[in-house]
Amino acid sequence: NISHLYLDTNYISEINSTSLRGYDQLLELDLGMQNVPLIIRNNAFLRQRKLTRLVIGANKGLQLEPRAFAGLFNLEQLFLDSCDLTDSILAENYLQPLLSLETLDLFGNKIVRLRPGLFFSKLTKFTQLNLKLNQIQRLCEGDLAGFRGKHFTLLNLVSNHFYRSGDFDWGCGNPFRGMAFNVLDLSNNGFSFNTSRQLFKAIEGTPITHLKFSGHIGKGFSHDNLPDPDESTFEGLTNSGVNIFSLSNNRIFALQRAVFSPLKDAIIIDISRNRINQINRNAFNGLQGHLRMLNLSFNLLGEIYSHTFTNLTDLRVLDLSYNHIGALGDKAFSDLPKLRALYLTGNSLRDLGFPALLPNLEYLLLDDNKLKSVSTSPDPVTFQSLSFFSLAVNRFHCDCHLDSFLKWLNVTNVTFLSPVEEYRCEFPAALHNLPLLDYSMIVEPCEEDDEKAVQDLKFALFIFSAFLIITVIFSGIVYARLRGRIFIIYKKIVGRVLQGPKPIPPLDKVQYDAFLCFSDHDYKWVEAALLKKLDNQFSEENIFHCCFEARDFLPGEDHLSNIRDAIWGNGWCLEAFTLAQGRMLEELTNVLIMLVVGKLMKYNAVRAFVQRREYLIWPEDPQDLGWFYERLVAQILKDNKVKKFAEDEPEPAQPDAPPQNEDGIQLEKIRAIAM
């Protein structure tokens, strides 16, 4: 009547047709890990027709005769792991009698080429095959013809030697043609970036519900010799209907734009235990409307932005546990309106910042962070919809700012996944290790302290300073570009409001108001720049009546001598000049105005004059012309008294040497106009 017989770790060296003659009721038999080489003869289990589970694993050098499993019509699970079996275990007829076989474990054997026999088509219940840690080198369409028509619940091909030779012909067809998989595990096969892409294209169209692909994909941290997967990497999976895609335990550093867009049916994506530090914009393009769960735990993320998880409109579970997240940006987790569970365990959060409103959030795990407080609101918006909450192993700073959270803690109906009694104060030192519930009894609300007032004052000063700086800069720009117009407007206002109408100069006192001398070749410039702005014969708005003469003055001569020679040479304006000279000599009044256009001439007489007298310079910027004319008119109307006449006498002119080129002064570019 024995139904379960365990004979593992013994010294059984042979099982033959008589060995188990008296055990015809067996359901399970374990012959694993014998300490001597084991051989199983033909018809060894002929009487064990009820046997459903047979374990022969961990028998190095196991020998099987061709009809070793004859009679096991009801066997469902056969474990032949680590027995040094070769290709023949699948290619030959050893397993043909096992018509009820469901699970076959061939872990850790020496299978090099996978070529199952055609008899597998009769094993209609066969759905699970473990070929992990074998030495399979290639998969081609013709090799797996024996499995055609199978719907595997699990095919484990982890840690084999696929496609390691560089000359593999990818034109050998789809190795999984005619098959479908609930779980297909291709992890740890050393696939390169290009090999992975070619493999997915080779199996294009094969139905795969859950694909596991751990290994060495990605460039890792601080390396650039291998690329991270991009939009083209998983193109071959577009028509495979992958619902669950596991890329855990790889070396992905950055999630590129639309990297998962070929996965049109993905519901769960697991990218945990990688090196992910960057999530590029629109990394999750193509997943909107169907992705429900995203696992990013055990990575290197440092912050979450508002754009990090865009296009995940149907996401329900987001696992960010055990990263290095220290900050949640403004509107973090936006575009996740249906999120129900958010796992942030084991990060470095000091506060929650200002995340987006998550109206359907039910599970929030914040344990093992660096939180000092949670919120200043008695009923934090983030927690309004919560049903389950965890804050264990945080370092709370117990002061008056924690008052609102403690009030919420005492009245909330949220279920805490860790006992609230374990929440304790970490700071200040006087309250170290004090339970939060005890502190809630003694906490006092914050007074309207000066800190807020200081903050408001700082903000006001900042606004004022910024406004002042902007105003000064803007005023400088406006003055630099519009000072001419501003001066004109100013003069109009002053003229109309303060000075009234422009006075008409008395005509009976003087015949001329100014005597103007200039070089003959400058006549056009003088006419446009001075005469039209001063002489009333050119414009009725001008108030002066000028006597003018074109004369070329001799450089180095006394300026009065130049004027005198110009007048006596022609006799024109003699009366006006005589009057001016008499006024200057008799009334001790300085009526001489000098205008310099360009650079000053290098002559002692001229330089001696300008060193002792005030003179005008023609402005370079046209905006300053209005101000210049105002000064010129003021100088003409002004009476300048001198202390003694000797100051008006020119010093004896020294003979001037010809101008030197070393100073770079070109005399032909210098024009002096004296009035």
Secondary structure, DSSP 8 states (H G I E B T S, - for coil): ---EEE--SS---EE-TTTTTT-TT-SEEE--S-SS--EE-TTTTTT-TT--EEE--S-TT-EE-TTTTTT-TT--EEE-TTS---THHHHSSTTTT-TT--EEE-TT----S----GGGGG-TT--EEE-TT-------TTTTGGGTT-EESEEE--S--TT-STT--GGG--TTTT-EEEEEE--SS---HHHHHHHHHHTTT--EEEEE--SS-S--TT--SS----TTTTGGGTTTT-SEEE--SS---EE-TTTTTT-TT-SEEE--SS---EE-TTTTTT-TTT--EEE--SS---EE-TTTTTT-TT--EEE-TTS---EE-TTTTTT-TT--EEE-TTS--S--------TT--EEE--SS--S---SSSS-GGGTT-SEEE-TT--EE-SGGGHHHHHHHHH---EESS-GGG-BEEESGGGTT-BHHHHHHH-------HHHHHHHHHHHHHHHHHHHHHHHHHHHHHHHHHHHHHHHHHHHHHIIIII-S-----TTT-S-SEEEEE-GGGHHHHIIIIIHHHBTTT-TT--B-EEEEE----TTS-HHHHHHHHHHTT-TTHHHHHHHHHHHHHS-EE---EEEESS--S-HHHHHHHHHS--EE--SSGGGHHHHHHHHHHHHH--EE-S-GGGGS-----------GGGT--GGG-EEEE-
